[in-house]
Amino acid sequence: MANQPVYKVIFQNGSQVFEVFARQIYQSDMWGFIEVEEFVFGERSQILVDPGEEKLKNEFNGVKRSYIPMQAIIRIDEVDKEGCSKVSSVTPADSNVTSLPFAGLNPGQKGREE
């Protein structure tokens, strides 16, 4: 695996912003989604454990591929090496991250009635 690229993917999931590292990322065959594969988590020492990275590692444990909606993607960077994955909470008062509106149906909405 000589010089395999590493991507830093930052996306919003509800009221949290996830920052993860992966080796494979591409547009999905499912319209409106980005596929992220081969998640990379930094090698950490046995003494120091980052709870944010540990939470993400547990969340993506056993995940072969993740489909992330395009409107949830904040940024994708190709980086030299993986860093520390993290989760940040977003509160409306201190946030300049806003979800784009989705023109789909609301979960309780049945559709247009005639």
RODO-2510 file (C-alpha; in nm, 4 decimals, decimal comma):
residues 114
     n   res          X          Y          Z
     1     m     0,0000     0,0000     0,0000
     2     a     0,2578     0,2522    -0,1046
     3     n     0,1360     0,6117    -0,1033
     4     q    -0,2331     0,5270    -0,0678
     5     p    -0,4193     0,8568    -0,0181
     6     v    -0,5967     0,9412     0,3070
     7     y    -0,9047     1,1627     0,3092
     8     k    -1,0388     1,3722     0,5948
     9     v    -1,4183     1,3839     0,5738
    10     i    -1,6097     1,6366     0,7829
    11     f    -1,9874     1,5954     0,7894
    12     q    -2,2850     1,6902     1,0024
    13     n    -2,5012     1,4245     1,1630
    14     g    -2,7895     1,5814     1,3531
    15     s    -2,6448     1,8222     1,6079
    16     q    -2,2936     1,6782     1,5811
    17     v    -2,0065     1,7308     1,3394
    18     f    -1,7968     1,4202     1,2666
    19     e    -1,4389     1,4380     1,1435
    20     v    -1,3181     1,0991     1,0181
    21     f    -1,0322     0,9675     0,8066
    22     a    -1,0728     0,7114     0,5294
    23     r    -0,8730     0,5606     0,2443
    24     q    -1,1556     0,5309    -0,0110
    25     i    -1,4199     0,7916    -0,0946
    26     y    -1,6341     0,8260    -0,4050
    27     q    -1,9765     0,9210    -0,5356
    28     s    -2,2288     0,6469    -0,4727
    29     d    -2,4526     0,4813    -0,7282
    30     m    -2,7345     0,5814    -0,4928
    31     w    -2,8250     0,9337    -0,5984
    32     g    -2,7228     1,2019    -0,3476
    33     f    -2,4780     0,9989    -0,1392
    34     i    -2,1005     0,9790    -0,0944
    35     e    -1,9513     0,6380    -0,0108
    36     v    -1,6749     0,6256     0,2487
    37     e    -1,4742     0,3047     0,2977
    38     e    -1,1705     0,1851     0,4934
    39     f    -1,1950     0,4125     0,7958
    40     v    -0,8589     0,4945     0,9531
    41     f    -0,8176     0,5595     1,3232
    42     g    -0,4880     0,6843     1,4626
    43     e    -0,2631     0,4573     1,6614
    44     r    -0,2855     0,5745     2,0174
    45     s    -0,0866     0,4805     2,3205
    46     q    -0,2308     0,2640     2,5963
    47     i    -0,1942     0,5528     2,8438
    48     l    -0,3750     0,8307     2,6576
    49     v    -0,7235     0,7606     2,5189
    50     d    -0,9206     1,0302     2,3344
    51     p    -1,2914     0,9832     2,4198
    52     g    -1,4041     1,1496     2,0936
    53     e    -1,1980     0,9161     1,8789
    54     e    -1,3016     0,6193     2,0910
    55     k    -1,6687     0,7097     2,0386
    56     l    -1,6188     0,7256     1,6610
    57     k    -1,4217     0,4032     1,6574
    58     n    -1,7070     0,2290     1,8399
    59     e    -1,9685     0,3893     1,6124
    60     f    -1,7921     0,2713     1,2947
    61     n    -1,6776    -0,0637     1,4364
    62     g    -1,7596    -0,3345     1,1822
    63     v    -1,8768    -0,0821     0,9198
    64     k    -1,7532    -0,1831     0,5770
    65     r    -1,8941     0,1185     0,3911
    66     s    -2,0831     0,4283     0,5003
    67     y    -2,3223     0,6262     0,2803
    68     i    -2,3282     0,9944     0,3742
    69     p    -2,5827     1,2319     0,2172
    70     m    -2,4148     1,4976     0,0026
    71     q    -2,5959     1,7785     0,1851
    72     a    -2,4405     1,6599     0,5142
    73     i    -2,0825     1,6900     0,3807
    74     i    -1,9056     2,0013     0,5039
    75     r    -1,5609     1,9364     0,3605
    76     i    -1,3396     1,6640     0,2132
    77     d    -0,9600     1,7010     0,2129
    78     e    -0,6855     1,4716     0,0861
    79     v    -0,4212     1,4745     0,3597
    80     d    -0,0669     1,3418     0,3979
    81     k    -0,1498     1,1179     0,6951
    82     e    -0,4391     1,0408     0,9251
    83     g    -0,5010     1,2531     1,2293
    84     c    -0,7229     1,2271     1,5323
    85     s    -1,0891     1,1632     1,4495
    86     k    -1,3332     1,3673     1,6540
    87     v    -1,6959     1,4509     1,7223
    88     s    -1,8072     1,8054     1,7998
    89     s    -2,1463     1,9166     1,9210
    90     v    -2,3070     2,2021     1,7345
    91     t    -2,5348     2,4435     1,9106
    92     p    -2,7255     2,7066     1,7141
    93     a    -2,5779     2,9973     1,9148
    94     d    -2,2125     2,9242     1,8330
    95     s    -2,2543     2,7535     1,4976
    96     n    -2,1950     2,8763     1,1490
    97     v    -2,2765     2,5297     1,0114
    98     t    -2,6278     2,4994     0,8739
    99     s    -2,7980     2,2044     0,7086
   100     l    -2,9306     2,2674     0,3632
   101     p    -3,3078     2,2312     0,3335
   102     f    -3,4335     1,9027     0,2005
   103     a    -3,7327     1,9116    -0,0316
   104     g    -3,8442     1,5573     0,0488
   105     l    -4,1489     1,4455     0,2415
   106     n    -4,1685     1,4806     0,6168
   107     p    -4,1900     1,1429     0,7957
   108     g    -4,5575     1,1962     0,8923
   109     q    -4,6593     1,3446     0,5571
   110     k    -4,8395     1,1102     0,3168
   111     g    -4,7887     1,3081     0,0000
   112     r    -4,9956     1,5496    -0,1996
   113     e    -5,3662     1,4914    -0,1622
   114     e    -5,5912     1,5848    -0,4469
***
